[in-house]
């Protein structure tokens, strides 16, 4: 920082002190107005936190995993982000003001062949790191180096209260459970510079009865927190893992006891996302009256360099090689994404390809921001001109009714209250057109209030044309010839474009049927 900059900063600080001395209320108003401008406008700096997926490889095959469970017909293959690409990204992030790098994603971070070098690099650039791990690759030597590299938090998945259950859930050696807890105990005795330690459990029929035992062992290992979660929707039949109402009643009783015990020794118990499907969507979705500011402070970059708005979003907003993250952060798709998030309380609509209504770990942060800054949002028209999944479902049945086979078997959709919409959703779910992924609670991911991205709509049309019997090349040709409007694949589809697109497609399909 130059001398002039330092003098300018000192003058501003002195001015704030004078204002605060004479009028604390005025100083507070100035601070609020600045903060509100920051979150209601485009950010002038980069995100404070980055979730980086360095690898998709994993050494475990956890039963409830989206990518590596043996229940999957095909597991996600192992791919690693190149170290030079990681270096360039992290250097750019540090320049843009990032403070934390969270290593997580579809794989086990320590499986990356240069995981140690990545952690060292993060620390050398002045950023802290957070790691989500199953702990399997951790050794005493590696654990001892974590404080040196500036690791701020280590979250370890244990998912069991007994060795045999650990083996059944993780498909790993039963003895690993005790070894990993021993490493946690070793880290907990490391002094002031040690990382914050968390132990986590995802509840299912395999382990929910062992919650008190997990808590006991975690507390004995000296952890700072215990994270209890419910199974997220997974892309396979997991009904045998789901908990009954009686099971959830027992979980609540156990949580009350665990919370009381843990509180006595200063251990936090986090249960924010324990069961997103326990309430109806309208009750569970707190963003109905709260905006999301995650687009200003957080970003996700996967192993292929694709940039996503959040860890619950599959919206590809760009790629760090096109030409850099800085350009993606300032791009039109990212600006539109932030606008949609800010306006959720006004419109009632969620962003395309984001599962906001199925639970979100960012709720506490957003709630604190909104409470502190006193945001108020004007009421806007509910549709905003963009197509939702409900609009697309109705449009498909309206325009392509002659081509879609009449499959009428009912399916109970928790998100759908109108009988007519349930029938529409049922037809499309049965033919696999509007289906997202499966759910352990039998709750669909239909989400009528979620916007549909242009790229997502094309995928829906491909599935619809496959049901109609169109060959792949013919389907691509029909989609291209019928396309209406323009924009980035991650941008929301406008209603008028959807109607025009479907209308043109219906005409071409009718011509082919004659």
C-alpha positions, 0 to 999 in steps of 0.5 A, a space after each residue: 500500500 502506498 503512503 498516500 493510500 495509508 494516509 487516506 485510510 488513516 483520514 477515513 478512520 479518523 473521520 469515522 471516529 469523529 462521527 461515531 463520537 458525536 453520533 453513533 446512530 449516524 455512524 451506524 447508518 453510514 455503515 449500513 448504507 455501505 453494506 447495503 450498497 455492497 450486497 445490492 450491487 455488483 461486487 467490486 472484489 472477488 468472493 471471500 470463500 472458494 469451494 475447490 474440487 481438486 479431485 473426483 477420486 475417493 478411497 471409500 464407497 459410502 452407501 449414501 454417496 452420490 458419486 461412489 456408492 456401490 449402489 450406483 450403476 456407474 461410479 464417478 471416475 477419478 480425475 485430478 485438477 492439474 497442479 499448475 491450473 490450481 496454482 494459477 487459480 489460487 493466485 488469482 483468488 488471492 489477488 481478488 481478496 479471497 480469504 478461505 479455500 474449502 477443499 471438498 466436492 465429489 472426491 476425497 481431497 487427500 486422494 489428489 497426488 499433490 494435496 500437500 502442495 496445494 495446502 502449502 500453496 494456500 497457506 503461502 498465499 495468505 489464505 486459510 483452508 477448510 477440508 472435508 475428508 473421510 480421514 482415510 488418507 490421513 497419517 500422523 505426519 500429515 496431521 502434524 503439518 496441517 496447522 503449519 499450512 494454515 488449515 482452519 477447519 477439518 471436518 471428518 466423516 465418521 457416520 457411525 458409533 461402532 467399527 462394524 457400522 463404520 465398515 458397513 457405511 464406508 466400505 473401509 476397514 473397521 479399524 480405521 474408525 479408531 485410527 481416525 478418532 485417534 488422529 483427531 485426538 492428536 490434533 485437538 492437543 496441538 495448541 492454539 494454532 490447531 484447526 477447528 475439528 468437526 466430526 460428522 454423521 449422515 443419518 440412515 437406517 444403518 447408523 441412526 441408533 448409534 448417534 449417542 455413541 458417535 457423540 461420546 467418542 467425538 467428545 472424548 477425541 476433543 472435537 469442537 463440533 458434531 455435525 448431524 445431517 439427513 440423507 440428501 436426495 441420491 440418484 438411486 433407490 435408497 428407500 431402505 435407508 430412509 427413516 420412519 416417523 418413529 425413527 425420527 422421533 428417536 433421533 430427536 430425543 437422542 439429539 436433545 440428550 447429545 446437545 445437553 451433554 456436548 454443551 456442558 463441555 463446549 462442543 457445538 452440535 449442528 443440525 441445520 440440514 438434518 432432514 430437508 424433507 421433514 416439512 413441506 417445501 413451503 415450511 422448510 424453505 426459509 428463502 421465501 422471506 430471506 434473500 441469498 447473498 452467496 453470489 457475492 461472497 462464495 463460489 464453487 469450481 469443480 475439477 474441470 474448471 467449471 464455475 458454479 454459484 453454490 455447492 447446491 447448484 449445477 449451474 455452469 456459469 463459466 470456466 476458469 480457462 475462458 479466459 479466467 475466473 475474474 472474467 466469469 465473476 463479472 460476466 452477465 450470467 453471474 450478474 443475473 444469478 446474483 440478481 435472482 438470488 437477491 430477489 427471491 423474497 420478492 418473486 418466490 422463484 429460485 435460480 435454475 439448477 439450484 436445490 435451494 428448497 432442499 436445505 442449505 448450509 448458507 441459511 445461517 449466514 444469510 439470515 445474519 446478514 439480512 438481520 444485521 443490515 435490515 434489508 427490505 425488498 420490494 414485491 415484484 411480479 411472481 413470474 418475472 417473465 421467466 419460465 419455471 419447471 411448472 411452466 415447462 411441465 404444462 407447456 410440454 403437455 399442452 404443445 406435445 400432447 399428441 406426441 407424448 404417450 399417455 402415461 397416467 399412473 399417479 405419483 405423489 408430489 410433495 411440491 404439487 398441490 393442484 390435482 391437475 398439476 399432479 397429473 401433469 407432473 406424473 406423466 412427465 415423471 413417468 417418462 423421465 422428462 422432468 425427473 431430477 434425481 431420486 429421493 430417499 423420502 419419495 419426494 420429487 425434485 419437481 420444484 414448481 417454483 424453480 426457474 429453468 435454464 436454457 441449457 436445462 430446457 434443451 436437456 428436457 426437450 431431448 428426453 421428450 423427443 426420445 420418448 416420442 421416438 426421435 433418433 438422436 441426430 434428428 432430435 438435435 436438428 429439431 431442437 436447433 431448428 425450433 430454438 427461440 431467443 438467445 443467451 448463455 445456457 445457464 441463464 433462465 429461459 423466458 416464458 415467451 421463448 419457451 412458448 415459441 420454442 415448443 410451438 415450433 417444435 410441435 409443428 415440426 413433430 406434427 409434420 413428421 407424424 403425417 
